[in-house]
Amino acid sequence: MIEKTYTIMKNLIIAFVITFCFMVVGINPSQAQLPHEGDKMGWWKESRFGMFIHFGLYTVPSGVYKGETMGRNWYAEWIRTQGDWPNGIPDAEYREFAKQFNPEQFDADTWISLAKEAGMKYFLITAKHHDGFALWPTKVSKYNVVDATPFKRDILGELASACKKYGIKLGFYYSHWQDWGHEGGAMPPWPSKSLGTEPEMPQPTKEEFQKYWDKICLPQVQELIGNYDPWFFWFDTWEESEQITDEKVDELIAHVRKLSDKCLINSRIAFEYPGIDKKVDYLSMMDNRFPDGYIEKPWETSGTMNRSWGYHLLDFAWKPTKELLRNLVANASRNGNYQLNIGPKADGTFPKPSIKRLKEIGTWMEINGEGLYGADPNPVAEQEWGYITSKGTGEGEKLYLFVFDWPGEGNGLLVKNLAEVPQKTSVLETGQVLEVQKVEKGVEIFLPEFQPDKNCTVITLDIK
Ligand code: JFZ
């Protein structure tokens, strides 16, 4: 009898184990919350190019208020504290913008598909900028798009769905230090008027900032991870502050690490905190700052298409597509990414000059993006005419030469310090094969009579 019971029990256990294994195998991985495997940063290098969006209450005035425009700089998202009004726009008046915030033409699919068509692989948006206004229905404050505006829609939720639909990775800019909309948040560390002698903005006490930190900052970061499962955060500081102590930085990093095993953290979570580079996942340069050399740790530059991050009615300084491409390629050749900013208009649409540039970049990326996505940084040397990336192939290595400055009539293209003569040299876009010759300083390429791409022509070298 005992023998029989044992056999039955054994079989039951085996059956349970097998069933359980099939159940686990059958679960849709996206529901299984499988631990993030492999290299956490792998997708970062594969992506190289992302969209940055500045959108919020500041989009209502778009840089101009009561006929006046900005003070310190062109940053329209700073109108609350920079305008040439004593101490910026009074808080009560600024909050009135919430009643006018109604981007009726906002369409998440349109935004994300424009990013995808431009060759962008990830999407970063100001979930909460310095003004403290949240683009999602946060439970810890009524100062948000659902509770405080006639628009009443969860903008981040709609964008998260569109990112999933188009296979674009979602990230959030979160202003963890400056928060002009909640008691205890830090205020700008300078007088409100651009160069005036206005009184310093009133800063919170240590206790007041702690209250903001515990009641707003940490809970909102938790909400953003819990609600939308972002692939990365872009926290924002730019100078030393008494509020963002090393302890607070460590606390916020630990908070994110506890809540998500995939969410990346950037270095602007702190400013010049000794060893911060080792504690975060990627380095953020200062705005529109493009390093002139290789940086080993994953890094990025965030840049504007004109001068302002938020849409500015009077900012017509649109950068040419060639300059935007150069930023992207230069960074990639030095192991960096490029987050190109759009400031959508108050109606929720992208400015026409932005759309034009996105489409021009996208057309170019369609043909030449293979030399950027997942490519290794320049293995040869910095060149005068442009930049180099490389990719390992089965038989050897393929070098991508991004030529922005086409040599004069009849001149060849000197690839300085290139030791090997390539087996094959051709124009990526046209397939035209080019002749080369070894010279003392490297390899010289005989160029086609007509420059294939006025912005940037890519030439590939197959090196055994
Ligand atoms: C910060 C924000 O203040 C700004 O509104 C925007 O979001 C940008 C991406 O990040 O801007 C700064 C602030 C200070 C410096 C650079 C960018 N700085 O001192 O170099």
Boltz pocket constraint, residues with backbone or C-beta under 6 A from the ligand:
constraints:
  - pocket:
      binder: B
      contacts: [[A, 75], [A, 77], [A, 78], [A, 236], [A, 238], [A, 286], [A, 287], [A, 302], [A, 309]]
      max_distance: 6.0
